[in-house]
């Protein structure tokens, strides 16, 4: 299945972010991934509101699932 289709089929913002980061991680073979988008572009790519995406990323970081440094994301849930 196409990666973007898989992402858009997810119901929650968290599920969409997880699917996107998981896909990038598999492609790069690393738990540290660089996002090639601005936050606005990432929100558009994931079909979500930018402010809602920012809130969810903050929650995911607070929950210990990811670490964010600019456009770099460290995946901690593995």
C-alpha positions in Angstrom: 0.0 0.0 0.0 1.2 3.5 -0.8 2.8 5.2 2.3 0.7 8.4 2.0 -2.5 6.3 1.7 -1.5 4.3 4.8 -0.9 7.6 6.7 -4.2 9.2 5.6 -6.2 6.1 6.6 -5.2 6.6 10.2 -7.9 8.2 12.4 -5.9 10.1 15.0 -3.1 12.6 14.6 -0.9 10.5 16.8 -1.5 7.4 14.6 -0.6 9.5 11.5 2.6 10.8 13.0 3.6 7.3 14.2 2.9 5.8 10.8 4.9 8.6 9.1 7.9 8.4 11.4 7.8 4.6 11.3 7.9 4.7 7.5 10.8 7.1 7.5 12.6 5.0 10.1 12.2 1.9 8.0 13.4 3.7 4.8 16.5 5.1 6.5 17.2 2.2 8.9 17.6 4.6 11.8 15.6 5.7 14.8 16.8 9.2 14.1 15.0 10.8 11.2 15.1 14.3 9.6 11.8 15.6 8.4 12.1 17.2 5.0 9.1 19.6 5.7 8.3 22.6 7.7 5.6 22.1 10.4 3.0 23.6 8.1 4.0 21.3 5.2 4.1 18.3 7.5 0.6 19.1 8.8 -0.6 19.4 5.2 1.1 16.1 4.3 -0.6 14.4 7.2 -4.0 16.1 6.5 -4.1 17.7 10.0 -4.3 21.2 11.4 -0.8 22.6 12.2 -1.7 23.7 15.7 -3.2 20.3 16.5 -0.1 18.6 15.1 2.2 20.8 17.3 0.1 20.0 20.4 0.3 16.2 19.6 4.0 16.3 18.9 4.4 18.0 22.3 2.3 15.3 24.0 4.3 12.6 22.3 7.5 14.1 23.5 6.2 14.5 27.0 5.1 10.8 26.9 8.6 9.8 26.0 7.8 8.5 22.5 9.9 10.9 20.6 12.6 13.6 21.1 12.4 16.6 18.8 15.2 18.9 17.8 14.1 21.2 15.0 13.3 19.0 12.0 15.1 16.0 13.6 13.0 13.4 15.4 14.5 10.7 17.6 12.1 7.7 17.9 12.2 6.3 21.4 9.3 3.8 21.3 11.1 0.9 19.7 
